């Protein structure tokens, strides 16, 4: 009854790209239509959960191409939030920026002792677009969420546990 989904681009720290987003949408649609699936576990190969959107892929994209990609990414995250079965995020290693937003779309987060969360949107000149700015303060409080957003400093597994993030 458990569908295990694994992001499998460890060479690029599981940076999210169009292909991964479309595969995630397809898998979650399949889970929603399959009464045998009672839960989804989203994890990743390698030492990083997800480094966020693949910024190297975005280099040289036109505004139109970037907007199309962002819409696909948004659709994937919305599918996660609308999934009729619980999604458990299995966080190991770095969970950064868009990867952090993806984790927050999960219903439950389980973190290894190696987990590390960071919001580096400000460092790369982007705004969170998948709900981080709303979800994170609800989970850990406004002051802590601001600290994470403004500094980009990592939150390690133990601290994430103490704050109620995992």
C-alpha positions in Angstrom: 0.0 0.0 0.0 3.0 2.3 0.0 4.2 4.0 -3.2 7.9 4.9 -3.0 9.0 7.7 -5.2 12.7 8.5 -5.5 14.2 11.6 -7.1 17.2 10.2 -9.0 19.6 12.9 -10.2 22.2 12.6 -7.5 25.0 14.0 -9.7 23.2 17.4 -9.6 21.9 17.1 -6.1 18.5 16.0 -7.3 17.9 19.5 -8.8 14.3 19.5 -10.0 13.8 19.7 -13.8 10.9 19.4 -16.2 11.4 15.7 -16.6 11.3 15.1 -12.8 8.3 17.4 -12.4 6.3 15.6 -15.1 7.2 12.2 -13.7 6.1 13.3 -10.2 2.7 14.6 -11.6 2.2 11.3 -13.5 3.1 9.2 -10.4 0.8 11.2 -8.1 -2.1 11.0 -10.6 -1.5 7.2 -10.7 -1.5 7.1 -6.9 -4.8 9.1 -6.7 -6.5 6.7 -9.1 -5.2 3.5 -7.3 -7.2 2.4 -4.3 -4.4 0.1 -3.3 -2.0 3.1 -2.6 -2.5 4.2 1.0 0.6 6.4 1.3 3.4 7.9 -0.7 7.0 8.2 0.4 9.0 10.8 -1.4 12.8 10.4 -1.1 15.9 10.9 -3.1 19.0 9.0 -4.3 22.3 10.1 -3.0 23.3 12.5 -0.3 20.8 15.4 -1.1 17.1 15.4 -0.9 16.7 18.2 -3.4 18.7 21.3 -4.2 15.7 23.0 -5.7 15.1 24.0 -9.4 18.0 23.2 -11.7 19.5 26.6 -12.2 22.0 25.4 -14.8 19.0 24.3 -16.9 17.5 27.7 -16.5 20.6 29.5 -17.8 19.8 30.9 -21.2 16.1 30.2 -21.0 13.8 32.8 -22.4 11.2 34.4 -20.1 8.5 32.3 -21.9 10.4 29.1 -21.4 11.0 29.9 -17.7 7.4 30.7 -17.1 6.4 27.4 -18.8 8.8 25.5 -16.6 7.6 27.3 -13.5 4.0 26.4 -14.3 5.0 22.7 -14.6 6.8 22.9 -11.2 3.8 24.6 -9.6 1.5 21.9 -11.0 3.8 19.2 -9.4 3.7 20.9 -6.0 0.0 21.4 -6.2 -0.5 17.7 -7.1 1.4 16.9 -3.9 -0.8 19.2 -1.8 -4.0 17.8 -3.4 -2.9 14.1 -3.2 -5.7 12.1 -1.5 -3.2 9.9 0.3 -0.6 11.2 2.8 2.8 12.0 1.4 5.7 11.3 3.7 8.9 13.2 2.9 12.0 11.2 3.6 14.6 13.9 4.0 18.3 12.9 3.9 21.0 15.5 3.4 20.4 18.9 1.9 16.9 20.1 1.4 17.4 23.5 -0.1 15.2 26.3 -1.6 12.8 24.7 -4.0 13.6 21.3 -2.4 12.6 22.8 0.9 9.3 24.0 -0.7 8.7 20.5 -2.1 9.3 19.0 1.4 6.8 21.4 2.9 4.2 20.2 0.4 4.5 16.8 2.1 2.1 15.9 4.9 4.8 14.5 7.2 8.5 15.0 7.2 10.9 12.3 8.5 14.5 13.4 8.6 17.7 11.6 9.0 20.4 13.0 11.3 22.1 14.2 8.1 19.1 16.4 7.1 19.8 20.1 6.6 17.1 22.6 5.5 17.8 26.0 4.0 15.9 28.7 2.2 18.4 30.4 -0.2 15.9 32.1 -2.4 17.3 35.5 -1.4 20.8 34.5 -2.3 19.8 33.6 -5.9 17.5 36.6 -6.3 14.2 34.6 -6.4 11.0 34.6 -4.4 9.5 31.3 -3.0 6.7 30.4 -5.3 5.5 27.1 -4.0 4.2 28.0 -0.6 7.3 28.2 1.6 6.6 31.8 2.8 3.1 30.7 4.1 3.8 27.1 5.3 7.0 27.6 7.1 5.8 30.3 9.5 2.8 28.2 10.4 5.0 25.3 11.3 7.8 27.0 13.2 6.7 30.5 13.9 7.2 33.8 12.0 10.4 34.8 13.7 12.2 31.5 13.0 10.9 31.5 9.4 12.2 35.0 8.9 15.5 34.1 10.2 15.8 31.2 7.8 14.6 33.3 4.8 16.7 36.4 5.6 20.0 34.6 6.4 19.8 31.4 4.3 21.5 29.7 7.2 20.9 26.0 7.4 18.6 24.3 10.0 20.1 21.0 11.0 18.0 17.9 11.8 18.0 18.2 15.5 17.0 21.9 15.4 14.3 21.1 12.8 13.0 18.5 15.2 13.0 20.8 18.2 11.2 23.5 16.1 8.5 21.0 15.0 9.5 21.0 11.3 10.1 17.3 11.3 
